[in-house]
Amino acid sequence: MKTMTSRERLITTLNHRQPDRVCVDFGGTWISGIHTSIVHQLKERLIGPAAQPARVHEPYQMLAEVDAELRAALAVDVIGVWPRKTIFGYEATDWKPFTLFDGTPCLVPGNFNVMPAPDHGWLMYPEGDRTAPPSAHMPKNGFFFDTLIRQEPIDDDHLNPQDNLEEFGLFTAEDIAYYRQQVELLDQDATNTGVVLLAPGTAFGDIALVPAPFLKHPKGIRDIGEWYMTTAARPDYVHAIFEKQCEFALQNLATLIDMFGDRVQAVVTTGTDFGTQNSLFISIDTYRKLFKPYHQQLNDLIHRKSNWKTFIHSCGAVGPLIPEFIEAGFDILNPVQCSAAGMDPVMLKQQFGSDITFWGGCINTQHTMYESPDAVYREVRERIDIFNKDGGFVCNSVHNIQGNSPIENVLAMFKAIKDSQE
């Protein structure tokens, strides 16, 4: 088979045809990334002292950019087009030096403004404004931030869905200018990479976004527990939010499709988790009534107006929902948590491999990644053998590579990927 470009490899994979080698993504999305500490160590090992410092472009999970230099060293096929602002409401620009708790030197955005917390950790602020209440906290010696809940008192008699819609709307002039710049950058890219777009404002009820760590004074229902109870106790309220959010999302997606065209091959629209380690997080009936209608509307628009494949991220034991995801129009499932109940990789490939692309699943980042390099190598080779047959597999770990992962094990993962291609 002739050698494919990365873009050809991704297109072939997403259309369930056998690529020349397994397609690889690390760093393309906020759920297929690598922690800054590991990116720094990979650069030290594979590139050397001349490597550019790792840039923290996703500060919530402290994920670093996998730049062109490191992509080439790791044979990564995919790059991401990210939203204009991070989850903390500021842009990943105006880089400045910073040092993580474990001593890792890196670059952070100019508005990455932290203050010491009482436990000697760090407090993060929405839009980088330290005069506002902090919206996230990293414990001392931690590796990523946890959202701080800033729930105002709830008055059931005066609940207003508009309060939970503050963060949604049509693209601003600044947004349009940003995406035009991204189009220009893709047109200048001579590497012919695969491209995944991370669509903003399209995730219905994503619990990472509900507390709104990007807003200085969020209103509405922002407490995590209260939100989950609201999906059962106040479904009309949730539908009112989702309906207006969907209206904005459809218009913004149409704009993005017109701007990017065939430069993009896949689009991440949602990261809402529907599974736990051992079971579904919601019933199938609740998914059908509360989420599926909005997923279908977005996916129908994307498929009607473009060749893009639609990408859902949902952790845990979501096997019983996969037929619903397929019927809703999703083409890609991530992170493929094979350690969860009912998520056996052989079963998944046999039952759903012709209908959905598995983007993830190559290594268990909860357990195997912390065992030996040999255990990592064996699991990665086994997963590639299972999932990559007849295409439909983008090789990535089960969620992000964490900052305390042993570097020898991470290198064993990439060696296994490389050896599978020979």
C-alpha beads as a LAMMPS data file, in Angstrom:
LAMMPS data file: protein, C-alpha beads

422 atoms
421 bonds

1 atom types
1 bond types

-500.0 500.0 xlo xhi
-500.0 500.0 ylo yhi
-500.0 500.0 zlo zhi

Masses

1 110.0

Atoms # bond

1 1 1 0.000 0.000 0.000
2 1 1 1.322 3.439 -0.889
3 1 1 2.237 5.776 1.936
4 1 1 -0.622 8.144 2.753
5 1 1 -0.458 11.705 3.975
6 1 1 -1.844 12.281 7.447
7 1 1 -4.975 13.824 5.963
8 1 1 -5.509 10.892 3.611
9 1 1 -4.939 8.514 6.525
10 1 1 -7.578 10.239 8.669
11 1 1 -10.121 10.392 5.833
12 1 1 -9.549 6.727 5.010
13 1 1 -9.897 5.758 8.660
14 1 1 -13.097 7.757 9.187
15 1 1 -14.645 6.102 6.148
16 1 1 -13.929 2.630 7.564
17 1 1 -11.301 1.661 5.035
18 1 1 -7.918 0.195 5.928
19 1 1 -5.241 2.920 6.100
20 1 1 -1.580 2.298 5.313
21 1 1 -0.910 2.428 9.061
22 1 1 -2.894 3.281 12.152
23 1 1 -3.974 6.925 12.325
24 1 1 -2.665 8.688 15.460
25 1 1 -3.940 11.635 17.477
26 1 1 -2.304 13.084 20.546
27 1 1 -3.045 16.737 21.266
28 1 1 -5.789 17.360 18.727
29 1 1 -8.545 17.830 21.305
30 1 1 -9.032 18.546 24.999
31 1 1 -9.945 14.913 25.546
32 1 1 -7.095 13.335 23.570
33 1 1 -4.219 15.420 24.877
34 1 1 -1.030 15.179 26.918
35 1 1 -0.295 16.915 30.203
36 1 1 2.326 19.657 30.098
37 1 1 4.758 17.747 32.338
38 1 1 4.767 14.822 29.908
39 1 1 5.044 17.024 26.826
40 1 1 8.091 18.663 28.398
41 1 1 9.694 15.278 29.087
42 1 1 8.923 14.018 25.585
43 1 1 10.543 17.102 24.113
44 1 1 13.625 16.570 26.287
45 1 1 13.916 12.914 25.256
46 1 1 13.032 13.147 21.570
47 1 1 14.127 16.628 20.495
48 1 1 16.675 17.775 23.058
49 1 1 17.712 21.140 24.471
50 1 1 16.784 22.963 21.263
51 1 1 13.089 22.096 21.687
52 1 1 10.651 24.935 22.175
53 1 1 9.118 25.174 25.680
54 1 1 5.801 23.413 26.176
55 1 1 2.862 25.822 25.906
56 1 1 -0.175 25.235 28.140
57 1 1 -2.982 25.912 25.691
58 1 1 -5.647 24.130 27.784
59 1 1 -5.129 25.383 31.354
60 1 1 -8.062 23.568 33.012
61 1 1 -6.498 20.127 32.524
62 1 1 -3.032 21.660 31.999
63 1 1 -2.664 20.154 28.535
64 1 1 0.212 21.377 26.400
65 1 1 0.296 21.986 22.688
66 1 1 1.738 19.111 20.680
67 1 1 3.517 21.360 18.224
68 1 1 4.759 20.516 14.740
69 1 1 8.198 19.544 16.062
70 1 1 6.782 17.011 18.524
71 1 1 4.088 15.788 16.122
72 1 1 6.819 14.857 13.669
73 1 1 8.819 13.043 16.355
74 1 1 5.733 11.066 17.462
75 1 1 4.238 10.532 13.974
76 1 1 0.970 12.214 15.011
77 1 1 -1.524 12.704 12.180
78 1 1 -4.072 15.147 13.619
79 1 1 -4.137 18.801 14.636
80 1 1 -7.001 20.637 16.285
81 1 1 -8.736 23.923 15.593
82 1 1 -9.561 25.134 19.085
83 1 1 -12.102 27.750 20.242
84 1 1 -10.908 31.330 20.608
85 1 1 -11.024 31.257 24.399
86 1 1 -10.034 28.700 27.003
87 1 1 -12.420 27.337 29.631
88 1 1 -11.330 30.193 31.908
89 1 1 -12.536 32.819 29.451
90 1 1 -9.212 34.127 28.168
91 1 1 -7.293 33.472 24.964
92 1 1 -4.226 31.240 24.755
93 1 1 -1.946 34.073 23.652
94 1 1 0.729 36.426 25.049
95 1 1 2.802 33.554 26.430
96 1 1 4.805 33.973 29.627
97 1 1 7.080 31.613 31.609
98 1 1 5.715 29.543 34.486
99 1 1 6.834 26.591 36.600
100 1 1 4.535 23.754 37.661
101 1 1 4.547 22.199 41.142
102 1 1 6.721 19.327 39.896
103 1 1 9.319 21.765 38.583
104 1 1 8.317 21.592 34.920
105 1 1 9.118 24.843 33.084
106 1 1 6.502 25.901 30.556
107 1 1 4.727 28.831 28.940
108 1 1 1.212 29.873 29.960
109 1 1 -1.223 32.412 28.474
110 1 1 -0.790 36.021 29.548
111 1 1 -4.039 35.970 31.544
112 1 1 -3.106 32.764 33.364
113 1 1 -3.097 34.620 36.669
114 1 1 -3.024 32.433 39.763
115 1 1 -2.908 33.312 43.424
116 1 1 -1.858 31.139 46.386
117 1 1 -4.686 29.135 47.948
118 1 1 -4.978 28.462 51.712
119 1 1 -3.668 24.925 51.128
120 1 1 -0.682 26.409 49.236
121 1 1 -2.192 25.379 45.934
122 1 1 -3.314 27.813 43.245
123 1 1 -6.529 29.711 42.607
124 1 1 -7.516 30.526 39.020
125 1 1 -9.727 33.446 37.990
126 1 1 -12.282 33.905 35.177
127 1 1 -10.824 35.973 32.338
128 1 1 -7.666 36.174 34.451
129 1 1 -9.312 38.854 36.614
130 1 1 -8.048 38.471 40.173
131 1 1 -10.628 40.974 41.432
132 1 1 -13.379 38.438 40.618
133 1 1 -14.121 35.396 42.797
134 1 1 -11.824 32.488 41.834
135 1 1 -13.429 29.871 39.602
136 1 1 -10.955 26.980 39.966
137 1 1 -8.418 25.516 42.371
138 1 1 -5.384 23.283 41.965
139 1 1 -4.261 21.581 45.196
140 1 1 -0.625 21.849 46.222
141 1 1 1.418 19.409 44.125
142 1 1 -1.631 18.791 41.929
143 1 1 -1.604 18.455 38.154
144 1 1 -4.845 20.136 37.038
145 1 1 -7.589 22.451 38.257
146 1 1 -10.902 21.610 39.895
147 1 1 -13.861 23.907 39.336
148 1 1 -15.053 25.971 42.286
149 1 1 -18.837 26.075 42.597
150 1 1 -20.243 29.597 42.857
151 1 1 -23.937 28.824 43.129
152 1 1 -26.278 31.681 43.990
153 1 1 -29.379 30.805 46.046
154 1 1 -31.999 29.060 43.905
155 1 1 -35.556 30.385 43.945
156 1 1 -37.727 27.824 42.180
157 1 1 -40.503 30.368 41.706
158 1 1 -38.237 32.674 39.725
159 1 1 -35.947 30.347 37.802
160 1 1 -35.048 31.856 34.428
161 1 1 -33.444 29.686 31.713
162 1 1 -31.750 32.824 30.370
163 1 1 -29.465 32.714 33.394
164 1 1 -28.021 29.436 32.124
165 1 1 -27.685 30.853 28.613
166 1 1 -25.330 33.721 29.405
167 1 1 -22.385 31.939 27.786
168 1 1 -24.177 31.087 24.541
169 1 1 -24.758 33.284 21.517
170 1 1 -23.848 33.910 17.905
171 1 1 -20.232 34.439 16.955
172 1 1 -18.865 37.918 17.572
173 1 1 -16.717 39.857 15.126
174 1 1 -13.698 38.764 17.190
175 1 1 -14.708 35.115 16.839
176 1 1 -15.081 35.418 13.064
177 1 1 -11.681 37.113 12.766
178 1 1 -10.103 34.352 14.854
179 1 1 -11.543 31.567 12.703
180 1 1 -10.499 33.340 9.516
181 1 1 -6.978 33.362 10.895
182 1 1 -7.233 29.626 11.593
183 1 1 -8.309 29.029 7.996
184 1 1 -5.265 30.955 6.793
185 1 1 -2.973 28.921 9.054
186 1 1 -4.391 25.661 7.711
187 1 1 -3.862 26.886 4.158
188 1 1 -0.228 27.656 4.979
189 1 1 0.360 24.212 6.502
190 1 1 2.443 22.187 4.088
191 1 1 2.316 18.965 6.136
192 1 1 -1.139 17.911 4.887
193 1 1 -2.323 16.927 8.348
194 1 1 -5.708 15.674 9.433
195 1 1 -7.843 18.322 11.115
196 1 1 -10.412 18.097 13.897
197 1 1 -12.457 21.167 14.834
198 1 1 -13.560 21.721 18.428
199 1 1 -16.927 23.431 18.039
200 1 1 -17.823 25.919 20.797
201 1 1 -21.244 26.065 22.413
202 1 1 -22.490 22.706 21.144
203 1 1 -22.182 20.513 24.269
204 1 1 -25.533 20.149 26.002
205 1 1 -25.111 19.796 29.765
206 1 1 -21.373 19.130 29.748
207 1 1 -20.647 19.099 33.474
208 1 1 -17.221 20.705 32.996
209 1 1 -19.000 23.728 31.532
210 1 1 -22.139 23.963 33.683
211 1 1 -20.332 25.721 36.606
212 1 1 -19.051 28.297 34.053
213 1 1 -15.467 28.809 35.248
214 1 1 -15.167 31.381 32.441
215 1 1 -17.851 33.703 33.925
216 1 1 -17.104 36.155 36.721
217 1 1 -20.550 35.942 38.319
218 1 1 -22.493 32.987 36.891
219 1 1 -26.228 32.897 37.429
220 1 1 -28.747 30.075 37.105
221 1 1 -28.118 26.482 38.147
222 1 1 -24.344 26.050 38.403
223 1 1 -23.877 23.552 41.221
224 1 1 -22.969 20.131 39.810
225 1 1 -25.259 18.123 42.068
226 1 1 -28.109 20.570 41.582
227 1 1 -27.705 20.395 37.806
228 1 1 -27.922 16.624 37.758
229 1 1 -31.051 16.749 39.911
230 1 1 -32.479 19.409 37.606
231 1 1 -32.278 17.089 34.596
232 1 1 -34.778 14.856 36.424
233 1 1 -36.766 17.374 38.481
234 1 1 -36.931 20.356 36.089
235 1 1 -36.860 18.899 32.547
236 1 1 -38.816 21.845 31.106
237 1 1 -36.142 24.215 32.400
238 1 1 -33.389 22.103 30.823
239 1 1 -35.242 21.886 27.503
240 1 1 -35.650 25.664 27.451
241 1 1 -31.867 26.038 27.829
242 1 1 -31.039 23.367 25.273
243 1 1 -33.514 24.704 22.687
244 1 1 -31.994 28.190 22.675
245 1 1 -28.446 26.821 22.878
246 1 1 -29.223 24.597 19.889
247 1 1 -30.531 27.568 17.926
248 1 1 -27.242 29.426 18.408
249 1 1 -25.181 26.280 17.767
250 1 1 -26.866 25.540 14.440
251 1 1 -26.146 29.023 13.125
252 1 1 -22.548 28.984 14.354
253 1 1 -21.909 25.527 12.903
254 1 1 -23.232 26.662 9.534
255 1 1 -20.796 29.583 9.673
256 1 1 -17.875 27.292 10.517
257 1 1 -18.753 24.861 7.728
258 1 1 -18.850 27.708 5.207
259 1 1 -15.484 29.011 6.443
260 1 1 -13.520 25.758 6.750
261 1 1 -15.089 23.512 4.121
262 1 1 -13.051 20.394 3.369
263 1 1 -10.073 21.603 5.401
264 1 1 -11.722 19.847 8.370
265 1 1 -12.411 16.111 8.582
266 1 1 -14.026 15.775 12.025
267 1 1 -15.797 18.015 14.532
268 1 1 -16.089 17.557 18.300
269 1 1 -19.552 18.727 19.331
270 1 1 -20.022 17.334 22.833
271 1 1 -18.120 16.116 25.864
272 1 1 -21.125 15.321 28.044
273 1 1 -20.430 12.137 30.016
274 1 1 -23.219 9.552 30.135
275 1 1 -21.340 6.669 31.777
276 1 1 -19.695 5.765 35.063
277 1 1 -17.111 3.035 35.554
278 1 1 -19.797 0.412 36.123
279 1 1 -23.011 1.626 34.509
280 1 1 -24.796 4.313 32.573
281 1 1 -25.044 7.673 34.279
282 1 1 -28.549 8.262 32.915
283 1 1 -31.225 5.989 31.554
284 1 1 -31.544 5.335 27.848
285 1 1 -35.008 6.889 28.004
286 1 1 -33.604 10.103 29.505
287 1 1 -30.980 10.293 26.757
288 1 1 -33.686 9.852 24.124
289 1 1 -35.915 12.556 25.588
290 1 1 -33.451 15.135 26.879
291 1 1 -30.317 14.958 24.708
292 1 1 -30.874 13.002 21.519
293 1 1 -33.191 15.507 19.771
294 1 1 -30.545 18.234 19.997
295 1 1 -27.702 15.910 18.998
296 1 1 -29.711 14.877 15.940
297 1 1 -30.306 18.466 14.878
298 1 1 -26.606 19.339 15.001
299 1 1 -25.468 16.124 13.348
300 1 1 -28.084 16.412 10.596
301 1 1 -26.881 19.925 9.775
302 1 1 -23.227 18.873 9.731
303 1 1 -23.877 15.874 7.475
304 1 1 -26.133 17.862 5.176
305 1 1 -23.725 20.745 4.658
306 1 1 -20.300 19.078 4.886
307 1 1 -18.219 15.910 4.721
308 1 1 -17.261 16.282 8.379
309 1 1 -17.594 13.345 10.752
310 1 1 -19.217 14.079 14.106
311 1 1 -17.401 13.245 17.343
312 1 1 -18.944 12.532 20.762
313 1 1 -16.852 12.242 23.909
314 1 1 -18.568 10.277 26.660
315 1 1 -16.676 8.446 29.390
316 1 1 -17.508 5.191 31.099
317 1 1 -19.806 2.260 30.457
318 1 1 -21.717 3.759 27.516
319 1 1 -22.056 0.516 25.528
320 1 1 -25.883 0.431 25.799
321 1 1 -26.026 3.977 24.424
322 1 1 -23.827 3.367 21.383
323 1 1 -26.811 2.385 19.177
324 1 1 -28.494 5.617 20.289
325 1 1 -25.365 7.629 19.454
326 1 1 -25.250 6.071 15.996
327 1 1 -28.940 6.754 15.430
328 1 1 -28.415 10.348 16.592
329 1 1 -25.840 10.738 13.810
330 1 1 -22.523 10.456 15.601
331 1 1 -19.679 8.991 13.549
332 1 1 -16.955 8.898 16.223
333 1 1 -16.858 7.726 19.858
334 1 1 -14.208 8.823 22.351
335 1 1 -12.512 7.954 24.745
336 1 1 -13.501 4.242 24.405
337 1 1 -13.037 3.350 28.075
338 1 1 -12.379 -0.361 27.673
339 1 1 -11.944 -0.907 31.419
340 1 1 -15.560 0.117 32.068
341 1 1 -18.370 -2.432 32.338
342 1 1 -19.577 -3.765 28.993
343 1 1 -16.820 -2.046 26.997
344 1 1 -14.786 -5.061 25.880
345 1 1 -12.782 -3.978 22.816
346 1 1 -13.435 -7.147 20.786
347 1 1 -17.169 -6.852 21.383
348 1 1 -17.185 -3.132 20.541
349 1 1 -15.356 -3.684 17.263
350 1 1 -17.529 -6.631 16.249
351 1 1 -20.850 -5.000 17.081
352 1 1 -20.250 -1.368 16.143
353 1 1 -16.998 -1.197 14.166
354 1 1 -18.699 -0.743 10.798
355 1 1 -20.875 2.130 12.039
356 1 1 -18.704 4.223 14.341
357 1 1 -15.024 5.146 14.532
358 1 1 -13.322 4.468 17.848
359 1 1 -11.079 7.430 18.704
360 1 1 -9.172 6.314 21.788
361 1 1 -8.927 3.098 23.755
362 1 1 -5.299 2.215 22.998
363 1 1 -4.136 2.285 26.634
364 1 1 -5.847 2.296 30.025
365 1 1 -4.660 5.551 31.618
366 1 1 -6.227 4.645 34.962
367 1 1 -4.213 1.485 35.546
368 1 1 -1.980 0.043 32.802
369 1 1 -0.161 3.333 32.231
370 1 1 1.140 3.048 35.798
371 1 1 2.345 -0.551 35.496
372 1 1 5.475 -1.545 33.538
373 1 1 6.649 -0.492 30.064
374 1 1 6.149 -4.087 28.922
375 1 1 2.524 -4.087 30.121
376 1 1 1.908 -0.797 28.306
377 1 1 3.519 -2.077 25.121
378 1 1 1.447 -5.284 25.113
379 1 1 -1.858 -3.520 25.695
380 1 1 -1.264 -0.931 22.981
381 1 1 -0.283 -3.561 20.409
382 1 1 -3.323 -5.650 21.322
383 1 1 -5.730 -2.719 21.048
384 1 1 -4.350 -1.641 17.666
385 1 1 -4.694 -5.192 16.361
386 1 1 -8.332 -5.250 17.484
387 1 1 -9.532 -1.779 16.583
388 1 1 -7.535 -0.934 13.451
389 1 1 -8.766 -3.842 11.302
390 1 1 -10.666 -2.396 8.311
391 1 1 -10.137 1.168 9.541
392 1 1 -12.425 2.994 11.916
393 1 1 -9.783 3.565 14.604
394 1 1 -7.835 6.679 15.553
395 1 1 -5.134 5.618 18.008
396 1 1 -5.259 7.583 21.231
397 1 1 -5.229 6.806 24.927
398 1 1 -8.334 6.463 27.068
399 1 1 -8.675 10.200 27.790
400 1 1 -5.634 12.431 28.351
401 1 1 -2.137 11.309 29.344
402 1 1 -1.822 12.491 32.942
403 1 1 1.053 14.487 34.388
404 1 1 2.253 11.778 36.770
405 1 1 2.470 9.065 34.106
406 1 1 5.920 7.382 34.112
407 1 1 7.781 8.708 31.095
408 1 1 9.216 5.258 30.268
409 1 1 5.661 3.943 30.023
410 1 1 4.621 6.825 27.765
411 1 1 7.593 6.105 25.516
412 1 1 6.625 2.409 25.499
413 1 1 3.179 3.428 24.259
414 1 1 4.641 5.358 21.353
415 1 1 7.092 2.539 20.570
416 1 1 4.177 0.112 20.374
417 1 1 2.349 2.452 17.999
418 1 1 5.445 2.778 15.823
419 1 1 6.154 -0.956 15.813
420 1 1 2.572 -1.674 14.756
421 1 1 3.178 0.359 11.633
422 1 1 6.180 -1.665 10.422

Bonds

1 1 1 2
2 1 2 3
3 1 3 4
4 1 4 5
5 1 5 6
6 1 6 7
7 1 7 8
8 1 8 9
9 1 9 10
10 1 10 11
11 1 11 12
12 1 12 13
13 1 13 14
14 1 14 15
15 1 15 16
16 1 16 17
17 1 17 18
18 1 18 19
19 1 19 20
20 1 20 21
21 1 21 22
22 1 22 23
23 1 23 24
24 1 24 25
25 1 25 26
26 1 26 27
27 1 27 28
28 1 28 29
29 1 29 30
30 1 30 31
31 1 31 32
32 1 32 33
33 1 33 34
34 1 34 35
35 1 35 36
36 1 36 37
37 1 37 38
38 1 38 39
39 1 39 40
40 1 40 41
41 1 41 42
42 1 42 43
43 1 43 44
44 1 44 45
45 1 45 46
46 1 46 47
47 1 47 48
48 1 48 49
49 1 49 50
50 1 50 51
51 1 51 52
52 1 52 53
53 1 53 54
54 1 54 55
55 1 55 56
56 1 56 57
57 1 57 58
58 1 58 59
59 1 59 60
60 1 60 61
61 1 61 62
62 1 62 63
63 1 63 64
64 1 64 65
65 1 65 66
66 1 66 67
67 1 67 68
68 1 68 69
69 1 69 70
70 1 70 71
71 1 71 72
72 1 72 73
73 1 73 74
74 1 74 75
75 1 75 76
76 1 76 77
77 1 77 78
78 1 78 79
79 1 79 80
80 1 80 81
81 1 81 82
82 1 82 83
83 1 83 84
84 1 84 85
85 1 85 86
86 1 86 87
87 1 87 88
88 1 88 89
89 1 89 90
90 1 90 91
91 1 91 92
92 1 92 93
93 1 93 94
94 1 94 95
95 1 95 96
96 1 96 97
97 1 97 98
98 1 98 99
99 1 99 100
100 1 100 101
101 1 101 102
102 1 102 103
103 1 103 104
104 1 104 105
105 1 105 106
106 1 106 107
107 1 107 108
108 1 108 109
109 1 109 110
110 1 110 111
111 1 111 112
112 1 112 113
113 1 113 114
114 1 114 115
115 1 115 116
116 1 116 117
117 1 117 118
118 1 118 119
119 1 119 120
120 1 120 121
121 1 121 122
122 1 122 123
123 1 123 124
124 1 124 125
125 1 125 126
126 1 126 127
127 1 127 128
128 1 128 129
129 1 129 130
130 1 130 131
131 1 131 132
132 1 132 133
133 1 133 134
134 1 134 135
135 1 135 136
136 1 136 137
137 1 137 138
138 1 138 139
139 1 139 140
140 1 140 141
141 1 141 142
142 1 142 143
143 1 143 144
144 1 144 145
145 1 145 146
146 1 146 147
147 1 147 148
148 1 148 149
149 1 149 150
150 1 150 151
151 1 151 152
152 1 152 153
153 1 153 154
154 1 154 155
155 1 155 156
156 1 156 157
157 1 157 158
158 1 158 159
159 1 159 160
160 1 160 161
161 1 161 162
162 1 162 163
163 1 163 164
164 1 164 165
165 1 165 166
166 1 166 167
167 1 167 168
168 1 168 169
169 1 169 170
170 1 170 171
171 1 171 172
172 1 172 173
173 1 173 174
174 1 174 175
175 1 175 176
176 1 176 177
177 1 177 178
178 1 178 179
179 1 179 180
180 1 180 181
181 1 181 182
182 1 182 183
183 1 183 184
184 1 184 185
185 1 185 186
186 1 186 187
187 1 187 188
188 1 188 189
189 1 189 190
190 1 190 191
191 1 191 192
192 1 192 193
193 1 193 194
194 1 194 195
195 1 195 196
196 1 196 197
197 1 197 198
198 1 198 199
199 1 199 200
200 1 200 201
201 1 201 202
202 1 202 203
203 1 203 204
204 1 204 205
205 1 205 206
206 1 206 207
207 1 207 208
208 1 208 209
209 1 209 210
210 1 210 211
211 1 211 212
212 1 212 213
213 1 213 214
214 1 214 215
215 1 215 216
216 1 216 217
217 1 217 218
218 1 218 219
219 1 219 220
220 1 220 221
221 1 221 222
222 1 222 223
223 1 223 224
224 1 224 225
225 1 225 226
226 1 226 227
227 1 227 228
228 1 228 229
229 1 229 230
230 1 230 231
231 1 231 232
232 1 232 233
233 1 233 234
234 1 234 235
235 1 235 236
236 1 236 237
237 1 237 238
238 1 238 239
239 1 239 240
240 1 240 241
241 1 241 242
242 1 242 243
243 1 243 244
244 1 244 245
245 1 245 246
246 1 246 247
247 1 247 248
248 1 248 249
249 1 249 250
250 1 250 251
251 1 251 252
252 1 252 253
253 1 253 254
254 1 254 255
255 1 255 256
256 1 256 257
257 1 257 258
258 1 258 259
259 1 259 260
260 1 260 261
261 1 261 262
262 1 262 263
263 1 263 264
264 1 264 265
265 1 265 266
266 1 266 267
267 1 267 268
268 1 268 269
269 1 269 270
270 1 270 271
271 1 271 272
272 1 272 273
273 1 273 274
274 1 274 275
275 1 275 276
276 1 276 277
277 1 277 278
278 1 278 279
279 1 279 280
280 1 280 281
281 1 281 282
282 1 282 283
283 1 283 284
284 1 284 285
285 1 285 286
286 1 286 287
287 1 287 288
288 1 288 289
289 1 289 290
290 1 290 291
291 1 291 292
292 1 292 293
293 1 293 294
294 1 294 295
295 1 295 296
296 1 296 297
297 1 297 298
298 1 298 299
299 1 299 300
300 1 300 301
301 1 301 302
302 1 302 303
303 1 303 304
304 1 304 305
305 1 305 306
306 1 306 307
307 1 307 308
308 1 308 309
309 1 309 310
310 1 310 311
311 1 311 312
312 1 312 313
313 1 313 314
314 1 314 315
315 1 315 316
316 1 316 317
317 1 317 318
318 1 318 319
319 1 319 320
320 1 320 321
321 1 321 322
322 1 322 323
323 1 323 324
324 1 324 325
325 1 325 326
326 1 326 327
327 1 327 328
328 1 328 329
329 1 329 330
330 1 330 331
331 1 331 332
332 1 332 333
333 1 333 334
334 1 334 335
335 1 335 336
336 1 336 337
337 1 337 338
338 1 338 339
339 1 339 340
340 1 340 341
341 1 341 342
342 1 342 343
343 1 343 344
344 1 344 345
345 1 345 346
346 1 346 347
347 1 347 348
348 1 348 349
349 1 349 350
350 1 350 351
351 1 351 352
352 1 352 353
353 1 353 354
354 1 354 355
355 1 355 356
356 1 356 357
357 1 357 358
358 1 358 359
359 1 359 360
360 1 360 361
361 1 361 362
362 1 362 363
363 1 363 364
364 1 364 365
365 1 365 366
366 1 366 367
367 1 367 368
368 1 368 369
369 1 369 370
370 1 370 371
371 1 371 372
372 1 372 373
373 1 373 374
374 1 374 375
375 1 375 376
376 1 376 377
377 1 377 378
378 1 378 379
379 1 379 380
380 1 380 381
381 1 381 382
382 1 382 383
383 1 383 384
384 1 384 385
385 1 385 386
386 1 386 387
387 1 387 388
388 1 388 389
389 1 389 390
390 1 390 391
391 1 391 392
392 1 392 393
393 1 393 394
394 1 394 395
395 1 395 396
396 1 396 397
397 1 397 398
398 1 398 399
399 1 399 400
400 1 400 401
401 1 401 402
402 1 402 403
403 1 403 404
404 1 404 405
405 1 405 406
406 1 406 407
407 1 407 408
408 1 408 409
409 1 409 410
410 1 410 411
411 1 411 412
412 1 412 413
413 1 413 414
414 1 414 415
415 1 415 416
416 1 416 417
417 1 417 418
418 1 418 419
419 1 419 420
420 1 420 421
421 1 421 422
